[in-house]
Amino acid sequence: VEYTGQPEENYVVTGTQLESSIVKIKAPRSQMDKIKNVVTYVDLTGRNDDFTSTTEIELLDIYGKEIDVKEKEIELENSTVKSTSTVFFKKELTIVYELPDAIDYNTLISGHSISVDKIAVVGRKAILDGIEKIELPIDLDEYRDAEDNIELKFAVNSLLAEGIYNYTSVEEIVLTINVNQQYDRLITTKVKNISISNI
């Protein structure tokens, strides 16, 4: 399947299912050897919802040029094919998270960074209209004694609600948290060694 035209703004076609993916061709051997590919063109112009269409089947040679079926004495059992295309709304969601100032009394957070701050997703517009962000579930209990930087990894698909799909190549979000250990030191001295000066 090849696509022509552009769907409505912020909409994308995520796939097209053909009613039949088999094309029976009858042709002289000399012509059969020239057939490199079989395609059908689905027009996306202005689409903003799932749709079905019936389109012509075309034969292409090794150069991607259409072969004139009638001229070359080629017969197709079916000259058209029916297809159903899925059209989703596309939206960019911001990645958000909340961190405390410290994980524990001695373990302070000094900084943090994230591998990506936005993710493009697709789904039904009615669902995505009510969603603006993806919130990372942060649990730092097991890192109370951390001495090195902490890396939290989140699978993108696990963060998405039902009916929403990742539309990027990013499969994982990595949150890096910089920590510093704070140590208490008790200094003791004899009282007689403390001098008091008038200021």
C-alpha positions as CSV (number, residue, x, y, z in Angstrom):
1,V,0.0,0.0,0.0
2,E,1.3,3.5,-0.9
3,Y,-0.3,6.7,0.3
4,T,-1.1,9.9,-1.5
5,G,-2.3,13.2,-0.1
6,Q,-2.2,14.4,3.5
7,P,-4.8,13.7,6.2
8,E,-6.2,16.6,8.3
9,E,-3.7,18.4,10.4
10,N,-2.6,16.5,13.5
11,Y,-4.0,13.2,12.2
12,V,-1.9,10.2,11.0
13,V,-2.7,6.9,9.3
14,T,-1.3,4.1,11.5
15,G,-2.0,1.2,9.1
16,T,-4.1,-0.1,6.3
17,Q,-5.6,-3.6,6.1
18,L,-6.2,-5.1,2.7
19,E,-9.2,-7.3,2.2
20,S,-6.9,-9.6,0.2
21,S,-3.1,-9.4,-0.1
22,I,-2.9,-11.9,-2.9
23,V,-3.1,-10.8,-6.6
24,K,-3.4,-13.4,-9.3
25,I,-1.6,-12.4,-12.5
26,K,-1.7,-14.0,-15.9
27,A,0.9,-12.9,-18.4
28,P,3.4,-14.0,-21.0
29,R,6.7,-15.1,-19.3
30,S,8.5,-12.3,-20.9
31,Q,6.2,-9.8,-19.3
32,M,5.9,-11.6,-15.9
33,D,9.7,-11.3,-15.4
34,K,9.4,-7.5,-15.7
35,I,6.9,-7.2,-12.9
36,K,8.8,-6.0,-9.8
37,N,6.0,-4.9,-7.5
38,V,2.2,-4.7,-7.0
39,V,0.8,-1.6,-5.4
40,T,-2.4,0.2,-4.7
41,Y,-2.6,3.9,-3.8
42,V,-4.8,5.0,-0.9
43,D,-5.7,8.7,-0.9
44,L,-5.5,10.3,2.6
45,T,-6.5,13.8,1.7
46,G,-8.4,15.5,4.5
47,R,-9.0,12.2,6.5
48,N,-9.6,12.5,10.2
49,D,-11.3,9.1,10.9
50,D,-11.1,5.4,9.9
51,F,-12.2,4.8,6.4
52,T,-12.6,2.1,3.7
53,S,-11.8,2.5,0.1
54,T,-11.6,0.6,-3.1
55,T,-8.6,1.3,-5.2
56,E,-7.0,0.1,-8.4
57,I,-4.2,-2.4,-8.4
58,E,-1.1,-1.3,-10.3
59,L,1.9,-3.3,-11.5
60,L,5.4,-1.7,-11.4
61,D,8.6,-2.6,-13.2
62,I,12.1,-2.6,-11.7
63,Y,12.3,1.2,-12.2
64,G,9.0,1.9,-10.3
65,K,7.2,2.7,-13.5
66,E,3.6,1.6,-14.0
67,I,3.2,-1.3,-16.5
68,D,0.3,-0.8,-19.0
69,V,-1.6,-4.1,-18.4
70,K,-3.7,-3.9,-21.5
71,E,-0.8,-3.1,-23.8
72,K,1.4,-5.9,-22.4
73,E,-1.4,-8.6,-22.5
74,I,-1.5,-8.9,-18.8
75,E,-4.6,-10.1,-17.0
76,L,-5.4,-9.5,-13.3
77,E,-8.1,-11.6,-11.7
78,N,-9.1,-8.5,-9.7
79,S,-8.2,-5.1,-10.9
80,T,-9.2,-3.4,-7.6
81,V,-8.8,-4.1,-3.9
82,K,-10.8,-3.0,-0.8
83,S,-8.9,-1.7,2.2
84,T,-9.6,-0.3,5.6
85,S,-7.3,2.4,7.0
86,T,-7.0,3.4,10.7
87,V,-6.6,7.1,11.3
88,F,-5.6,8.4,14.7
89,F,-5.2,11.9,16.3
90,K,-1.6,12.8,17.1
91,K,-0.5,14.8,20.1
92,E,2.7,15.6,22.0
93,L,2.6,15.0,25.8
94,T,4.9,16.5,28.3
95,I,6.8,14.2,30.8
96,V,6.4,15.5,34.4
97,Y,7.6,14.2,37.7
98,E,8.0,15.4,41.3
99,L,11.2,14.9,43.4
100,P,11.8,15.8,47.1
101,D,14.8,17.8,48.2
102,A,16.2,14.7,50.0
103,I,15.6,11.0,49.9
104,D,16.7,10.6,53.5
105,Y,18.2,12.8,56.2
106,N,21.7,12.0,54.9
107,T,20.9,11.6,51.2
108,L,20.3,14.9,49.4
109,I,19.2,15.4,45.8
110,S,21.5,17.9,44.1
111,G,20.2,17.7,40.6
112,H,18.3,15.7,38.0
113,S,17.9,15.2,34.2
114,I,15.6,13.3,31.9
115,S,16.4,11.6,28.6
116,V,13.3,13.0,26.9
117,D,10.8,15.7,28.1
118,K,8.1,15.0,25.5
119,I,6.6,12.0,23.8
120,A,4.4,12.0,20.6
121,V,1.4,9.7,21.0
122,V,-1.6,8.8,18.9
123,G,-5.1,7.7,19.7
124,R,-8.7,8.7,19.4
125,K,-9.2,12.5,19.7
126,A,-11.9,12.1,22.3
127,I,-9.4,10.4,24.6
128,L,-6.4,12.6,24.0
129,D,-8.3,15.9,24.3
130,G,-8.4,15.3,28.1
131,I,-4.7,14.5,28.5
132,E,-1.8,16.9,28.4
133,K,1.0,15.2,30.3
134,I,2.5,11.9,31.4
135,E,3.5,11.7,35.0
136,L,6.3,9.4,36.1
137,P,5.6,7.3,39.2
138,I,8.6,8.1,41.5
139,D,9.4,5.8,44.4
140,L,12.8,6.4,46.1
141,D,12.4,4.3,49.2
142,E,15.0,1.7,48.2
143,Y,17.6,4.5,47.5
144,R,17.8,5.9,51.0
145,D,21.4,5.0,51.3
146,A,22.4,5.7,47.7
147,E,25.9,7.1,47.3
148,D,26.0,7.2,43.5
149,N,23.6,8.8,41.0
150,I,20.3,7.0,40.6
151,E,18.9,6.0,37.3
152,L,15.2,5.3,37.1
153,K,13.9,3.6,33.9
154,F,10.3,3.7,32.6
155,A,8.9,1.7,29.7
156,V,6.9,4.3,27.6
157,N,4.1,1.8,26.9
158,S,3.6,1.1,30.6
159,L,2.9,4.8,31.2
160,L,0.2,5.2,28.5
161,A,-3.5,4.8,29.2
162,E,-5.6,2.3,27.3
163,G,-6.2,3.4,23.8
164,I,-3.1,5.6,23.6
165,Y,-0.1,4.5,21.6
166,N,3.6,5.6,21.4
167,Y,4.3,7.3,18.1
168,T,8.1,7.6,18.5
169,S,11.1,5.3,18.4
170,V,11.7,6.0,22.1
171,E,10.8,2.9,24.1
172,E,12.3,3.9,27.5
173,I,12.5,7.1,29.5
174,V,15.5,7.5,31.8
175,L,15.5,9.8,34.8
176,T,18.9,10.5,36.4
177,I,19.0,11.8,39.9
178,N,22.2,13.3,41.4
179,V,22.6,12.6,45.1
180,N,25.1,13.8,47.8
181,Q,25.6,12.2,51.1
182,Q,25.5,14.5,54.1
183,Y,27.5,13.4,57.2
184,D,27.2,14.7,60.7
185,R,30.3,15.1,62.7
186,L,30.3,15.5,66.5
187,I,33.2,17.5,67.9
188,T,33.8,17.3,71.7
189,T,36.2,19.4,73.8
190,K,36.6,20.1,77.4
191,V,34.8,23.1,78.7
192,K,37.9,24.6,80.3
193,N,39.5,24.8,76.8
194,I,36.8,27.2,75.6
195,S,37.7,30.8,76.0
196,I,35.2,33.6,76.0
197,S,36.2,37.0,74.5
198,N,34.4,40.3,74.9
199,I,33.1,41.6,71.6
